[in-house]
């Protein structure tokens, strides 16, 4: 690992502190280095507040060092006025001579103009350090702007014999397949994504709340598919704990178009089997997070069928978690 990669890796690490709070802005990380020592670092604040570069510059105690330093950042500095002034202008104002960028911002309001502005001001700009890692880190942002749809995460738990639900049950509530620790992790995931989506059958059978209870954080927007108006306002998904959007579209493509138009950039699809399989069959998914439990049902609702590249295998007490990406 060379010196530039070392500091871009640090940028990615601290940028993750903004997960779930920066949207629609990307969660950027930035560090400022002088003589191989970090003198300031920052990540994107909650939407409407400072960007990562601003927080990193503000963190430098001795501003006289900035004109001899190098600024590292995961994503090309912005060049336009939004809720805040352009970060590229602030870098130029402080005469920071060297800027190292993980990847170019493909958003049409930036798309290389930040780099061009820095170069025109005399900055030495290096682009593409740990580029793939930075693009993966900014996957929600890039998917939303480049594919014109939210980043789609499929999630389910399945038994050892391949079922995600029993055929029938006595109560309108979830039947837990995964263990307590896995369920806590799912609630962490809910705080990190903008929305959570379920089909009509899941609401009718489980009456879920789709909120964050086992973690501290914001509740996601609840997306409920109900094309036939089968759901009354008595179900938990219509309580006051979070916003709920009803969608009547019947294809994953049209659902994603409606969510894109609503400025939603990431969604966890939590079920049921028919809804999950719809996204899989249309090829509209980016990750699948699957818990495998030692529980055996004998029969039940079969788990979705899909293929993807496995990127993580992890034990969570009695469960196994596999994460796949859609190639």
BELKANOR-V491375 format. One record per run of one state. SS is the DSSP state (a for helix, b for strand, c for the rest). FROM is the first residue (numbers start at 0). TO is the last residue. If there is no record, write none. Layout:
ss={SS SS}
from={FROM FROM}
to={TO TO}
//
This chain:
ss={c a c b c b c a c a c b c a c b c a c b c a c a c b c b c a c b c a c b c a c b c a c b c a c b c b c b c b c}
from={0 2 18 28 33 37 43 51 58 62 68 69 75 86 93 97 103 112 120 123 127 130 137 138 146 150 158 162 165 179 192 194 198 199 206 220 225 235 238 243 247 251 261 265 271 272 281 286 292 300 302 308 316 318 325}
to={1 17 27 32 36 42 50 57 61 67 68 74 85 92 96 102 111 119 122 126 129 136 137 145 149 157 161 164 178 191 193 197 198 205 219 224 234 237 242 246 250 260 264 270 271 280 285 291 299 301 307 315 317 324 326}
//
